[in-house]
């Protein structure tokens, strides 16, 4: 395993979580050549903490301080570009609330053997997966228990939580789209990789501790749709970015699947989540922007809290 591996951790105003994440990276059984911390213009003293606690004095640790909050999408794009420009072959990316198990990188690199595929660790919370993981091969469908995820499996998509990509594939598909700001930027990146011929492969033994998402299921016309509980400002980006992906990649399915599915998610949110008026406002703002193809950091424009 003589690869040049850079780990990219994107952070914004979560100093205690970042501290825990860095501690987890420090005890990896397989160390990457560089740990790059991308700070999205935090205002909570993150940079002072990194200096005072000695992280920036380590030769293997580097800080990329962005001048403004560019969201997860902007942070990952900036970090990925910086790491590759510095010579990284593989780049392992995650947020500041992700704590890799000690063998996470070692287990992942035992699976990653093709620079033209995407690989990823499994985000877990206790015995559960942190996100619903849809396993395509073997055909297991949605898997909720970590032990049910094979050591190597092809999945529908991977979040930017232990997401591993090689510079050769980045040269083919480009960087994550910074204009997504947050939410589904990783889904769009996986779609782009798949259209370029890549499989999306999860390494079930490479695990990362992460807070569990809050999915719930809705039954309609005999079909089951998985929805996520979200605050209104994230509802805006979730709605908009799903439509942006469909506009770009799905053709007629924008009208036959994505738009109907979006309204089912709205009705589910109005039934099951608090702040119903704010949820509806966020949905229609996201729907308008997504349908018209308007990108960027826009929840403040729509005054969504």
Secondary structure by P-SEA (a helix, b strand, c coil): cccbbbbbbbbcccaaaaaaaaaaaaaccccccbbbbbbcccccaaaaaaaaaccccccccccccccccccaaaaaaaaaaaaaaacccbbbbbccccccccaaaaaaaaacccccbbbbbbbbccccccccccccccccccccccccccccccccccccccbbbcaaaaaacccccccccccaaaaaaaaaaaaacccccccccbbbbbcbbbbbbbbcccbbbbbbbccaaaaaaaaaaaaaaaaccccccccccaaaaaaaaaaaaaacccaaaaaaaaaaaaaaaaaaccccccccccccc
